[in-house]
Every structure is written in C-alpha cells, then in structure tokens.
Amino acid sequence: MTYVIAEPCVDVMDRSCIEECPVDCIYEGARMLYIHPDECVDCGACEPVCPVEAIYYEDNLPEQWSAYTKINTEFFDSHGSPGGAARLGPTGADHPTVTALPIDPLP
C-alpha cells in the first residue's frame, strides 16, 4: 500500500507535501504531483499538509478518485524509479488521463 495523489491536486500543485516528504518520493508533473508507489514509505507526512485534501492512503481513497491509484503508478512507467524527485526535477508531463482533463479558467 501507498499514498496516492488524486484529482484535487490538478492545476493546484501547492508543493507543501514535497517539503514534508522525508524520502523525496513526490514527483512533479505538468499539472499535478505524483507519489512513486515503490519509493513511498507510508509515513503519512504529506497527507495533513495538503491544502486541497488531494492525498489519501490507498485504502482510504474516495471511490470517485479510485482511478488515481493506477494513474500514480502508470505515471512512472516512462520514468522508472529515478531515486528521488529532486534528482529528476519537474517532468513537464502528466498521465494521459490528467492531460485530458479540462483546464479550469481562473476565477
């Protein structure tokens, strides 16, 4: 099991979770952040600091965002396990499902 970042992160990317993660397993896509399932140590430090409540323990992920477990995992199919988000830096890419989401206009 691991933590998962869901749709509320899209186009927000506050990055508070990155600062709290002790193992540097939260990676930056173009529109959202992703937790590497093999690098996450399930410490939970990221969950309470997320201002939009986008981070959930996999077993507690709301049904409406259940696809994000697979989305977070598949994001790393093209990146592998780079050994830390700081080493890789922003990827400039997203999972195709996230890329296909409409962009909310600014209020």
Residue pairs with C-beta under 8 A, 6 or more apart in sequence:
1 42
1 57
1 58
1 59
2 35
2 37
2 40
2 42
2 58
2 72
3 35
3 40
3 42
3 44
3 46
3 47
3 55
3 56
3 57
3 58
4 35
4 55
4 56
4 57
4 58
4 61
4 65
4 68
4 69
4 72
5 17
5 26
5 32
5 33
5 34
5 35
5 54
5 55
5 68
5 72
6 54
6 55
6 56
6 61
6 62
6 65
6 68
7 32
7 54
7 65
7 68
7 101
8 52
8 53
8 54
9 32
9 33
9 50
9 52
9 54
9 55
10 31
10 32
10 98
10 101
11 31
11 32
11 103
11 104
12 32
12 51
12 52
12 54
13 28
13 31
13 32
13 33
14 50
14 51
14 52
15 28
15 33
16 49
16 50
16 51
17 26
17 33
17 46
17 47
17 49
17 50
17 55
18 26
18 28
18 33
18 85
19 49
20 45
20 46
20 49
21 45
21 46
21 85
22 41
22 43
22 45
23 39
23 40
23 41
23 43
23 84
24 39
24 84
24 85
24 86
24 87
25 35
25 36
25 39
25 40
25 41
25 84
25 85
26 33
26 34
26 35
26 36
26 46
26 85
27 33
27 34
27 35
27 36
27 75
27 76
27 79
27 82
27 85
27 88
27 91
28 34
28 85
28 89
28 90
28 91
29 75
29 90
29 91
29 92
29 93
29 94
29 95
29 98
30 90
30 91
30 92
30 93
30 94
30 99
31 94
31 98
31 99
31 101
32 94
32 98
34 71
34 72
34 75
34 76
34 95
35 46
35 55
35 72
36 72
36 76
36 81
36 85
37 72
37 73
37 76
38 76
38 81
39 81
39 83
39 84
42 57
44 57
46 55
47 55
47 56
47 57
56 62
56 65
58 69
61 68
61 69
67 97
71 95
71 97
71 98
72 95
74 95
75 94
75 95
78 93
79 88
79 91
82 88
